Amino acid sequence: MHYQNPTTNLSNLASRPDARQLDFSGSWDIDSLKQIILEEGLRSSIQRGKFVFRQGEVVDKIYLIQSGCVAFTRHCAEGHRQVLDFFYRESVFSDLTEDSRPTTFSAQCLLDTQAYALSKASLRRIATITPEIFQTLNSLMLRLLSQAYDSLYNIGCRHGVERVAFTLCKIFDGFNAGIDVDSARFDCNIPIRQIDIADAIGVTPVYLNQILKSLKEDGVIDINKGTINININNIKILKDICNYEEFSSIKRFI
């Protein structure tokens, strides 16, 4: 077993090394945490619509998505469902509150998903000789809080069309993060259901459908059997509608 991260030095390890065998050096970042989850975690397949964990449960694992899409969702007492955020390939997520506290949201697979899970107990075991990992977890928590701020900002400060445009751009970028536009893996489809998009931006499915229909009539998007398609040549138009690049510049300072 060998971690490829240049900041990590591992040698002569068994398939499941004891924490005392690990020797980490250098600075830590999210990629370092991903490497640990890949090497130490267990891989699982979760079907579309199934839950990774549910609201009210105690979350004892941290997850890394290999493929698919997971949404943080929250069901309110009145019965309303809110989508808090989306997570895509190579995203790390968990409930990072105290271990004994039940989570206030669910993690639901919006697509068939492959993910690695590492128990928090195992993470603590590794952290006994690698305290730097706590810095990484703090960084992850700040990132999740920043993403939550994104959602709050865009719901509160944009009208309907801008909300829809921003959310579509964010999902588009999420599915294609780190993928070259000429790659066969580059995907112009938005495979997420319209009801999930509506719940993410706080509008009714009917209102969302009206906006999508308007964008389609303007030639900005296409819809085929309920699946939204954004031509690579039109993504800039969609980003201009919601000043997406301007917001991305602001986000770098959060």
PAVEXGU-134825 format. One line per field, with one value per atom (N, C-alpha, C): residue number from 0; x, y, z. Coordinates in Angstrom, 2 decimals. Example, Ala and Ser with C-alpha at 12.3 -4.5 7.8 and 13.67 -1.06 7.14 Angstrom:
// PAVEXGU-134825
num (0;0;0;1;1;1) $
xx (13.19;12.30;13.20;12.85;13.67;12.90) $
yy (-5.69;-4.50;-3.30;-2.25;-1.06;0.03) $
zz (7.80;7.80;7.80;7.08;7.14;7.87) $
***
This chain:
// PAVEXGU-134825
num (0;0;0;1;1;1;2;2;2;3;3;3;4;4;4;5;5;5;6;6;6;7;7;7;8;8;8;9;9;9;10;10;10;11;11;11;12;12;12;13;13;13;14;14;14;15;15;15;16;16;16;17;17;17;18;18;18;19;19;19;20;20;20;21;21;21;22;22;22;23;23;23;24;24;24;25;25;25;26;26;26;27;27;27;28;28;28;29;29;29;30;30;30;31;31;31;32;32;32;33;33;33;34;34;34;35;35;35;36;36;36;37;37;37;38;38;38;39;39;39;40;40;40;41;41;41;42;42;42;43;43;43;44;44;44;45;45;45;46;46;46;47;47;47;48;48;48;49;49;49;50;50;50;51;51;51;52;52;52;53;53;53;54;54;54;55;55;55;56;56;56;57;57;57;58;58;58;59;59;59;60;60;60;61;61;61;62;62;62;63;63;63;64;64;64;65;65;65;66;66;66;67;67;67;68;68;68;69;69;69;70;70;70;71;71;71;72;72;72;73;73;73;74;74;74;75;75;75;76;76;76;77;77;77;78;78;78;79;79;79;80;80;80;81;81;81;82;82;82;83;83;83;84;84;84;85;85;85;86;86;86;87;87;87;88;88;88;89;89;89;90;90;90;91;91;91;92;92;92;93;93;93;94;94;94;95;95;95;96;96;96;97;97;97;98;98;98;99;99;99;100;100;100;101;101;101;102;102;102;103;103;103;104;104;104;105;105;105;106;106;106;107;107;107;108;108;108;109;109;109;110;110;110;111;111;111;112;112;112;113;113;113;114;114;114;115;115;115;116;116;116;117;117;117;118;118;118;119;119;119;120;120;120;121;121;121;122;122;122;123;123;123;124;124;124;125;125;125;126;126;126;127;127;127;128;128;128;129;129;129;130;130;130;131;131;131;132;132;132;133;133;133;134;134;134;135;135;135;136;136;136;137;137;137;138;138;138;139;139;139;140;140;140;141;141;141;142;142;142;143;143;143;144;144;144;145;145;145;146;146;146;147;147;147;148;148;148;149;149;149;150;150;150;151;151;151;152;152;152;153;153;153;154;154;154;155;155;155;156;156;156;157;157;157;158;158;158;159;159;159;160;160;160;161;161;161;162;162;162;163;163;163;164;164;164;165;165;165;166;166;166;167;167;167;168;168;168;169;169;169;170;170;170;171;171;171;172;172;172;173;173;173;174;174;174;175;175;175;176;176;176;177;177;177;178;178;178;179;179;179;180;180;180;181;181;181;182;182;182;183;183;183;184;184;184;185;185;185;186;186;186;187;187;187;188;188;188;189;189;189;190;190;190;191;191;191;192;192;192;193;193;193;194;194;194;195;195;195;196;196;196;197;197;197;198;198;198;199;199;199;200;200;200;201;201;201;202;202;202;203;203;203;204;204;204;205;205;205;206;206;206;207;207;207;208;208;208;209;209;209;210;210;210;211;211;211;212;212;212;213;213;213;214;214;214;215;215;215;216;216;216;217;217;217;218;218;218;219;219;219;220;220;220;221;221;221;222;222;222;223;223;223;224;224;224;225;225;225;226;226;226;227;227;227;228;228;228;229;229;229;230;230;230;231;231;231;232;232;232;233;233;233;234;234;234;235;235;235;236;236;236;237;237;237;238;238;238;239;239;239;240;240;240;241;241;241;242;242;242;243;243;243;244;244;244;245;245;245;246;246;246;247;247;247;248;248;248;249;249;249;250;250;250;251;251;251;252;252;252;253;253;253) $
xx (0.85;0.00;0.88;0.47;1.30;0.43;0.47;-0.23;0.60;-0.06;0.67;0.90;0.20;0.35;1.80;2.39;3.80;4.10;3.06;3.30;3.22;2.99;2.81;3.90;4.50;5.57;5.15;4.84;4.46;5.33;5.72;6.52;6.32;6.41;6.35;5.12;3.94;2.72;1.90;1.18;0.24;-1.00;-1.93;-3.13;-3.95;-3.92;-4.60;-3.61;-2.78;-1.70;-2.21;-1.49;-1.78;-1.32;-2.01;-1.69;-0.24;0.31;1.70;2.71;2.28;3.19;3.25;2.26;2.16;3.07;3.71;4.59;4.20;3.53;3.10;4.00;4.33;5.16;4.68;5.05;4.67;3.29;2.81;1.51;0.39;-0.79;-1.96;-3.02;-3.78;-4.87;-5.98;-7.02;-8.16;-7.73;-6.80;-6.33;-5.68;-4.99;-4.38;-5.46;-6.54;-7.64;-8.31;-8.44;-9.03;-8.19;-6.88;-5.99;-6.20;-6.34;-6.56;-7.88;-8.94;-10.25;-10.20;-9.50;-9.37;-8.64;-7.57;-6.74;-7.32;-7.94;-8.40;-9.90;-10.66;-12.10;-12.62;-13.91;-14.60;-15.47;-15.43;-16.18;-17.58;-18.58;-19.94;-20.69;-21.74;-22.61;-23.96;-24.47;-25.74;-26.65;-27.84;-28.76;-29.37;-29.75;-30.42;-31.65;-31.79;-32.92;-32.67;-31.64;-31.33;-30.55;-30.56;-29.90;-28.55;-27.55;-26.27;-26.45;-27.10;-27.56;-28.79;-29.57;-30.83;-30.80;-31.60;-31.78;-32.19;-31.51;-31.81;-30.87;-30.09;-29.13;-27.82;-27.03;-25.67;-24.75;-24.03;-23.18;-21.78;-21.35;-20.07;-19.03;-19.28;-18.34;-18.13;-17.05;-16.77;-16.68;-17.20;-17.40;-16.66;-16.25;-15.63;-16.38;-16.92;-17.69;-16.73;-16.87;-16.09;-16.84;-18.15;-19.00;-20.42;-21.20;-22.58;-22.79;-23.83;-24.17;-24.98;-24.62;-25.30;-25.77;-26.96;-27.48;-27.71;-27.39;-27.81;-29.25;-30.16;-31.56;-32.05;-33.06;-33.63;-35.14;-35.80;-37.26;-37.73;-38.53;-39.03;-40.28;-40.63;-41.78;-43.07;-43.14;-44.34;-44.43;-43.38;-43.39;-42.62;-42.13;-41.37;-39.98;-39.46;-38.12;-37.22;-36.04;-35.08;-33.79;-33.27;-31.96;-30.93;-30.02;-29.04;-27.83;-27.39;-26.21;-26.08;-25.29;-24.99;-23.52;-23.20;-21.83;-21.60;-20.44;-20.17;-18.92;-18.47;-17.27;-16.10;-15.41;-14.24;-14.58;-15.87;-16.26;-16.17;-15.76;-15.75;-16.87;-17.63;-18.72;-18.96;-19.58;-19.99;-20.77;-21.26;-21.74;-20.60;-20.04;-18.82;-19.11;-20.35;-20.66;-20.12;-20.39;-19.93;-20.49;-19.68;-20.04;-21.36;-21.69;-22.87;-24.15;-24.03;-25.20;-25.84;-27.17;-27.83;-27.74;-27.61;-27.49;-28.82;-28.76;-29.97;-30.36;-29.66;-29.98;-29.71;-30.18;-29.95;-28.97;-28.34;-27.51;-28.16;-28.71;-29.45;-28.79;-28.70;-28.11;-29.12;-28.75;-29.62;-29.37;-28.23;-27.89;-27.30;-27.19;-26.45;-25.04;-24.61;-23.38;-22.42;-21.14;-20.06;-19.31;-19.12;-18.46;-17.60;-16.59;-15.76;-16.16;-16.21;-16.57;-15.49;-15.08;-14.09;-14.71;-14.66;-15.25;-14.48;-15.20;-14.55;-13.61;-13.92;-13.03;-11.68;-11.71;-10.46;-9.70;-10.45;-9.82;-9.15;-9.80;-9.19;-7.95;-8.01;-6.85;-5.65;-5.88;-4.80;-4.32;-5.29;-4.95;-4.13;-4.09;-3.29;-1.81;-1.38;0.01;0.10;-1.05;-1.08;-2.04;-1.71;-2.63;-2.96;-2.11;-2.37;-3.70;-4.19;-5.43;-6.60;-6.49;-7.55;-7.60;-6.45;-6.43;-7.19;-7.01;-7.72;-9.22;-9.63;-11.06;-11.64;-10.86;-11.31;-11.47;-10.53;-10.62;-11.86;-12.13;-13.32;-14.58;-14.62;-15.80;-16.01;-14.92;-15.04;-15.53;-15.10;-15.55;-17.05;-17.51;-18.93;-19.76;-19.24;-19.94;-19.98;-18.89;-18.84;-19.87;-20.01;-20.99;-22.40;-22.62;-23.93;-24.22;-23.17;-23.31;-23.68;-23.06;-23.41;-24.91;-25.46;-26.88;-27.74;-27.42;-28.19;-28.10;-26.91;-26.70;-27.52;-27.48;-28.13;-29.64;-30.15;-31.60;-32.10;-31.33;-31.79;-31.55;-30.57;-30.15;-30.39;-31.09;-31.32;-32.80;-33.26;-34.63;-34.64;-35.84;-36.02;-35.12;-35.04;-34.23;-32.76;-32.28;-30.88;-30.60;-31.55;-31.38;-31.23;-32.12;-32.08;-30.78;-30.39;-29.17;-27.95;-27.88;-26.73;-26.66;-27.80;-27.83;-27.44;-27.92;-27.55;-26.05;-25.50;-24.06;-23.24;-23.70;-22.98;-23.00;-24.16;-24.26;-23.41;-23.48;-22.69;-21.21;-20.72;-19.31;-18.97;-19.92;-19.68;-19.47;-20.28;-20.15;-18.91;-18.42;-17.30;-16.03;-15.96;-14.77;-13.53;-12.51;-11.25;-11.24;-12.32;-12.40;-12.26;-11.37;-11.16;-12.39;-12.74;-13.95;-13.87;-12.67;-12.51;-12.50;-12.59;-12.54;-13.87;-13.80;-15.02;-15.85;-15.23;-15.95;-16.71;-16.46;-17.14;-18.62;-19.48;-20.91;-21.67;-22.47;-23.29;-24.68;-24.98;-26.29;-26.34;-27.52;-27.78;-28.72;-28.19;-29.03;-29.85;-29.79;-30.55;-32.00;-32.94;-34.35;-34.71;-35.71;-36.13;-36.69;-37.31;-37.84;-36.70;-35.54;-34.38;-33.82;-33.80;-33.33;-34.29;-35.60;-36.60;-36.45;-36.23;-36.06;-34.76;-33.79;-32.50;-32.59;-33.51;-33.57;-34.85;-35.67;-36.84;-37.97;-38.20;-39.33;-40.16;-41.35;-42.18;-41.72;-41.97;-41.62;-42.29;-43.52;-44.23;-43.49;-43.06;-42.34;-41.00;-40.31;-39.04;-39.26;-40.30;-40.59;-40.83;-41.47;-41.72;-40.41;-39.49;-38.20;-37.38;-37.37;-36.63;-37.20;-38.52;-39.16;-38.73;-38.65;-38.21;-36.76;-35.89;-34.48;-34.35;-35.20;-35.18;-35.63;-36.68;-37.17;-36.14;-35.31;-34.23;-33.00;-33.04;-31.93;-30.75;-30.93;-29.83;-29.62;-30.72;-30.65;-31.54;-31.42;-32.32;-32.83;-34.02;-34.59;-35.07;-34.53;-34.89;-35.33;-36.61;-37.17;-36.90;-37.03;-36.87;-35.45;-34.47;-33.06;-32.62;-32.04;-31.57;-30.20;-30.02;-28.75;-28.28;-27.03;-26.44;-25.30;-25.48;-24.42;-23.22;-22.02;-20.82;-20.68;-21.22;-21.15;-22.12;-23.09;-24.09;-23.86;-22.90;-22.70;-22.30;-21.55;-21.17;-22.39;-23.35;-24.59;-25.32;-25.39;-26.06;-25.33;-24.00;-23.21;-23.36;-23.52;-23.71;-25.04;-26.05;-27.37;-27.31;-26.48;-26.43;-25.13;-24.31;-23.01;-22.20;-22.14;-21.51;-20.04;-19.32;-17.88;-17.61;-18.48;-18.31;-18.48;-19.47;-19.68;-18.50;-17.96;-16.82;-15.63;-15.47;-14.37;-14.59;-15.86;-16.17;-15.89;-16.27;-16.18;-14.74;-13.78;-12.38;-11.92;-12.65;-12.23;-13.00;-13.94;-14.74;-13.88) $
yy (-1.19;0.00;1.23;2.21;3.42;4.60;5.64;6.86;7.65;8.13;8.85;10.32;10.82;12.22;12.54;13.56;13.86;14.29;14.69;15.11;13.94;12.74;11.57;10.56;10.04;9.07;7.78;6.75;5.46;4.38;3.41;2.33;1.07;-0.10;-1.41;-1.58;-1.27;-1.35;-2.55;-3.12;-4.18;-3.57;-4.42;-3.91;-3.02;-3.28;-2.42;-2.02;-1.02;-0.68;-0.12;-0.42;0.19;1.64;2.49;3.91;4.18;3.35;3.58;3.36;2.69;2.45;3.63;4.53;5.59;6.76;7.27;8.41;9.48;10.53;11.60;12.81;13.45;14.65;15.70;16.92;18.00;18.52;19.43;20.06;19.13;19.38;18.56;19.40;18.75;19.43;18.41;18.84;17.96;16.73;16.91;15.77;14.71;15.14;14.18;13.36;14.03;13.34;12.35;12.74;11.84;10.58;10.74;9.59;8.61;9.15;8.30;7.54;8.23;7.57;6.49;6.75;5.75;4.50;4.71;3.60;2.84;3.57;2.96;2.66;3.33;3.20;1.98;1.74;0.65;1.20;0.54;0.99;0.37;1.18;0.68;1.30;0.61;1.09;1.41;2.60;3.05;3.45;2.90;3.15;4.54;5.02;6.31;6.33;7.41;7.56;7.05;6.22;5.69;6.72;6.53;7.47;6.92;7.78;7.46;7.51;8.57;8.66;9.56;9.41;10.14;11.19;12.20;13.24;12.61;12.99;12.43;11.31;10.77;9.73;10.33;9.53;9.92;9.43;10.34;10.00;9.65;8.42;7.96;7.70;8.21;7.99;9.28;9.31;10.38;9.73;10.39;9.76;10.50;9.72;10.25;9.65;10.50;10.03;9.68;8.48;8.06;8.36;8.17;8.52;8.72;9.51;9.75;11.13;11.29;12.60;12.39;13.15;13.08;14.48;14.57;15.86;15.84;16.95;17.16;17.67;16.99;17.39;17.54;18.38;18.60;18.63;17.85;17.83;18.66;19.66;20.54;19.93;20.46;19.94;20.06;21.09;21.31;20.33;19.53;18.55;18.98;20.22;20.71;20.08;19.89;19.34;20.42;20.56;21.54;20.82;21.10;20.59;21.65;21.29;22.24;22.37;21.25;21.31;20.00;20.06;18.89;18.54;17.24;16.78;15.81;15.93;15.20;14.33;13.80;12.96;13.67;12.94;13.40;14.36;14.51;15.33;14.52;15.19;14.59;15.23;14.41;14.98;14.13;14.76;14.10;15.12;14.71;15.65;15.83;17.02;17.25;17.82;17.63;18.04;16.99;17.19;16.23;14.85;13.83;12.46;11.99;12.43;11.92;12.66;13.72;14.53;14.04;13.91;13.51;14.60;14.20;15.16;15.84;17.06;17.84;17.76;16.92;16.78;15.35;15.01;13.69;13.82;12.72;12.64;11.60;12.04;11.17;11.11;9.92;9.75;10.16;11.13;11.56;10.74;10.04;9.13;7.86;6.79;5.63;6.09;5.78;6.37;5.31;5.50;4.70;5.60;5.12;5.96;5.12;5.75;5.15;5.77;4.93;5.40;5.00;5.96;5.71;6.12;5.23;5.54;6.67;7.48;8.55;7.98;6.78;6.13;5.83;5.35;5.09;6.38;7.43;8.73;9.24;9.04;9.45;8.60;7.32;6.44;6.96;7.35;7.88;9.23;10.01;11.34;11.32;10.18;10.12;10.34;9.93;10.19;11.20;11.71;12.70;13.82;14.63;15.68;16.70;16.75;17.70;17.42;16.19;15.84;16.67;17.15;18.00;19.33;19.81;21.03;20.81;19.62;19.30;19.24;18.64;18.57;19.96;20.84;22.22;22.91;22.63;23.19;22.67;21.37;20.78;21.42;21.63;22.24;23.66;24.42;25.76;25.73;24.72;24.58;24.29;23.39;23.06;24.28;25.04;26.25;27.28;27.37;28.29;27.91;26.59;26.13;26.41;26.28;26.60;28.09;28.91;30.35;30.63;29.88;30.03;29.91;28.83;28.55;29.65;30.06;31.11;32.42;32.77;34.01;34.02;32.93;32.91;32.79;32.19;32.15;33.52;34.21;35.48;36.69;36.62;37.82;37.75;36.75;36.62;36.37;36.87;36.54;35.16;34.69;33.30;32.84;33.62;33.21;33.11;34.07;34.04;32.85;32.53;31.36;30.09;29.95;28.75;28.70;29.82;29.86;29.54;30.14;29.89;28.43;27.86;26.48;25.53;25.77;24.93;25.02;26.23;26.41;25.68;25.78;25.15;23.63;23.07;21.63;21.21;21.98;21.71;21.66;22.66;22.69;21.55;21.20;20.13;18.79;18.49;17.22;17.18;18.35;18.39;18.96;19.03;19.58;18.79;19.49;18.85;18.05;18.11;17.35;18.30;17.98;18.79;18.71;19.84;19.88;18.92;18.56;17.63;16.18;15.96;14.59;13.89;12.58;11.79;11.79;12.11;12.11;13.41;14.42;15.70;15.52;15.99;15.75;17.07;17.28;18.49;18.29;17.08;16.79;17.12;17.51;17.70;16.57;15.45;14.28;14.35;15.48;15.64;15.98;15.40;15.64;17.10;17.57;18.96;19.24;18.25;18.45;18.72;18.10;18.33;19.73;20.18;21.54;22.56;22.31;23.21;23.31;22.17;22.17;22.83;22.90;23.55;25.06;25.59;27.05;27.65;26.82;27.33;27.81;27.11;27.44;26.17;26.34;25.18;24.55;23.24;22.59;23.26;23.78;24.46;25.72;26.51;27.75;27.45;26.42;26.02;25.62;24.87;24.42;25.60;26.64;27.84;28.53;28.61;29.24;28.41;27.09;26.21;26.29;26.37;26.49;27.78;28.88;30.17;30.09;29.45;29.30;28.43;27.42;26.55;27.31;28.12;28.92;29.92;30.38;31.33;30.61;29.28;28.51;28.35;28.65;28.57;27.13;26.41;25.01;24.16;22.86;21.94;20.95;20.41;19.44;18.25;17.09;15.86;14.80;14.45;13.46;13.84;15.11;15.59;15.90;15.54;15.80;17.11;17.98;19.28;19.12;19.72;19.68;21.10;21.37;22.70;22.56;23.09;23.06;23.84;23.29;23.94;25.36;25.61;26.97;27.93;27.39;28.23;28.40;27.70;27.80;29.21;29.91;31.30;32.19;31.96;32.74;32.55;31.29;30.98;31.62;31.62;32.23;33.74;34.34;35.79;36.20;35.35;35.66;35.89;35.11;35.18;35.77;36.37;36.92;35.87;34.69;33.55;33.79;34.33;34.53;35.58;36.60;37.63;37.02;36.15;35.51;34.60;33.89;33.01;33.80;35.03;35.88;36.26;36.55;36.88;35.68;34.50;33.29;32.98;33.38;33.08;33.76;34.81;35.54;35.11;34.14;33.68;32.77) $
zz (0.00;0.00;0.00;-0.81;-0.90;-1.29;-0.47;-0.82;-1.81;-2.86;-3.90;-3.58;-2.54;-2.21;-1.86;-2.47;-2.23;-0.80;-0.04;1.33;2.29;1.76;2.61;2.34;3.41;3.26;3.95;3.16;3.71;3.10;3.92;3.37;4.19;3.49;4.13;5.02;4.45;5.23;4.83;5.77;5.47;4.86;4.45;3.78;4.70;6.01;6.97;8.05;7.80;8.73;10.04;11.09;12.38;12.33;13.08;13.05;13.42;14.28;14.73;13.62;12.54;11.43;10.46;10.55;9.56;9.92;8.91;9.11;8.10;8.56;7.66;7.88;6.81;6.93;5.95;6.20;5.30;5.61;4.75;4.96;4.53;5.13;4.83;4.15;3.26;2.60;2.34;1.62;1.36;0.56;-0.38;-1.18;-0.30;0.75;1.67;2.37;2.76;3.41;2.44;1.19;0.19;0.05;0.06;-0.07;1.09;2.29;3.46;3.32;2.91;2.78;1.72;0.62;-0.44;0.04;0.79;1.21;2.40;3.32;4.56;4.56;3.69;3.73;2.99;3.12;2.45;1.34;0.18;-0.98;-0.96;-1.34;-1.39;-2.57;-3.00;-4.08;-3.47;-3.79;-3.23;-4.38;-4.42;-5.52;-5.44;-6.61;-6.71;-5.78;-5.03;-4.13;-2.73;-2.54;-1.22;-0.41;0.90;1.80;2.28;2.28;2.90;4.43;4.90;6.29;6.31;7.36;7.46;8.57;8.39;9.39;10.72;11.79;13.11;13.53;12.58;12.91;13.39;14.09;14.45;13.34;12.70;11.56;12.08;11.86;12.39;11.31;10.10;8.99;8.21;7.45;6.51;5.13;4.10;2.80;1.68;0.69;-0.53;-1.72;-2.58;-3.73;-4.87;-5.38;-6.54;-7.83;-7.82;-8.96;-8.46;-9.20;-8.81;-8.25;-7.47;-6.89;-5.62;-4.58;-3.30;-2.93;-2.35;-1.91;-0.41;0.25;1.62;1.57;2.24;2.24;3.67;3.82;5.15;5.03;5.86;5.90;7.10;6.82;7.87;8.50;9.67;10.40;9.59;8.74;7.93;6.76;6.57;5.49;4.26;4.25;3.11;3.09;1.89;1.70;1.11;1.68;1.18;0.82;-0.38;-0.78;-0.40;0.49;1.00;0.10;-0.50;-1.37;-2.13;-3.21;-4.03;-3.89;-3.94;-3.90;-5.05;-5.70;-6.93;-6.78;-7.90;-7.93;-7.25;-6.37;-5.62;-4.48;-4.18;-3.03;-1.74;-0.67;0.67;1.47;2.18;2.98;4.22;5.20;6.44;7.25;8.40;9.40;10.38;10.41;11.20;12.57;13.07;14.43;15.40;16.68;17.69;17.38;17.63;17.25;17.84;19.04;19.73;19.35;18.58;18.25;16.96;16.92;15.68;14.62;13.37;12.29;12.01;11.54;11.25;9.78;9.01;7.59;7.15;5.96;5.36;4.21;3.84;2.63;1.73;0.60;-0.29;-1.66;-2.23;-3.56;-4.62;-5.45;-6.54;-7.80;-7.83;-8.91;-8.28;-9.05;-8.56;-8.20;-6.99;-6.46;-5.94;-6.25;-5.67;-4.70;-3.48;-2.48;-1.55;-0.99;0.05;1.39;2.42;3.76;4.75;5.56;6.61;7.93;8.91;10.20;10.88;11.64;12.38;13.43;13.91;14.88;14.24;12.98;12.27;12.01;11.72;11.47;12.74;13.87;15.14;15.44;15.07;15.28;14.50;13.25;12.43;12.99;13.50;13.99;15.26;15.95;17.16;16.87;15.67;15.31;14.17;13.72;12.66;13.04;14.00;14.45;13.36;12.32;11.22;10.53;10.67;9.99;10.52;11.77;12.31;11.58;11.13;10.32;9.02;8.45;7.23;7.46;8.58;8.90;9.14;9.77;9.93;8.59;7.68;6.34;5.62;5.80;5.18;5.74;7.05;7.66;7.12;6.98;6.43;5.00;4.25;2.87;2.81;3.69;3.72;4.15;5.11;5.53;4.41;3.65;2.52;1.47;1.22;0.25;0.75;2.06;2.62;2.45;2.61;2.40;0.94;0.02;-1.39;-1.60;-1.07;-1.27;-0.67;0.57;1.23;0.46;0.00;-0.73;-2.02;-2.74;-4.05;-3.97;-2.91;-2.73;-2.30;-1.46;-0.92;-1.80;-2.68;-3.41;-4.92;-5.40;-6.83;-7.11;-8.27;-8.66;-9.31;-9.67;-10.09;-11.21;-12.29;-13.45;-13.07;-12.28;-11.86;-10.95;-10.08;-9.21;-10.02;-11.00;-11.84;-12.63;-13.25;-14.05;-13.20;-12.00;-11.14;-10.73;-10.34;-9.89;-11.01;-12.22;-13.37;-13.65;-13.56;-13.79;-12.73;-11.48;-10.39;-10.53;-10.91;-11.12;-12.31;-13.39;-14.60;-14.25;-13.52;-13.13;-12.17;-11.29;-10.34;-11.02;-12.03;-12.74;-13.62;-14.03;-14.97;-14.36;-13.04;-12.39;-12.76;-13.23;-13.56;-14.85;-15.63;-16.87;-18.06;-18.98;-20.17;-21.07;-21.69;-22.52;-23.71;-24.11;-25.24;-24.80;-23.49;-22.98;-23.22;-23.42;-23.61;-22.33;-21.19;-19.91;-19.69;-20.52;-20.35;-20.66;-19.77;-19.87;-19.86;-20.89;-20.97;-20.38;-19.92;-19.36;-17.87;-17.40;-15.98;-15.58;-15.08;-14.82;-13.55;-12.85;-11.60;-11.93;-11.17;-11.41;-11.16;-11.90;-11.76;-10.37;-9.73;-8.37;-7.39;-7.61;-6.73;-6.94;-8.19;-8.48;-7.86;-7.99;-7.41;-5.90;-5.26;-3.80;-3.37;-4.27;-3.95;-4.00;-4.79;-4.94;-4.37;-3.76;-3.05;-3.94;-5.06;-5.93;-6.16;-6.65;-6.95;-8.26;-8.45;-9.73;-10.92;-10.73;-11.82;-12.23;-11.24;-11.54;-12.20;-11.69;-12.31;-13.76;-14.02;-15.38;-16.30;-15.81;-16.61;-16.99;-16.02;-16.29;-17.28;-17.07;-17.98;-19.39;-19.49;-20.80;-21.49;-20.71;-21.27;-21.75;-20.95;-21.34;-22.58;-22.69;-23.87;-25.11;-24.97;-26.11;-26.57;-25.63;-25.99;-26.54;-26.57;-27.13;-26.20;-24.91;-23.96;-23.48;-23.28;-22.86;-23.76;-23.61;-24.28;-23.24;-23.44;-22.52;-23.32;-23.00;-23.70;-22.70;-22.71;-21.79;-20.34;-20.05;-18.69;-18.29;-19.11;-18.81;-19.43;-18.61;-19.09;-19.73;-20.90;-21.60;-21.85;-21.52;-21.74;-22.73;-23.91;-24.90;-24.39;-24.60;-24.10;-24.62;-25.80;-26.37;-25.69;-24.93;-24.28;-22.79;-22.23;-20.80;-20.39;-21.25;-20.92;-20.87;-21.77;-21.75;-20.43;-19.99;-18.74;-17.56;-17.61;-16.52;-16.51;-17.70;-17.76;-17.15;-17.29;-16.75;-15.25;-14.56;-13.09;-12.57;-13.45;-13.04;-12.27;-12.82;-12.15;-11.86;-12.81;-12.62;-11.56;-11.48;-10.46;-9.07;-8.91;-7.63;-7.27;-8.28;-8.03;-7.52;-7.99;-7.52;-6.06;-5.70;-4.30;-3.41;-3.89;-3.08;-2.69;-3.52;-3.20;-1.92;-1.50;-0.31;0.92;0.76;1.91;2.79) $
***
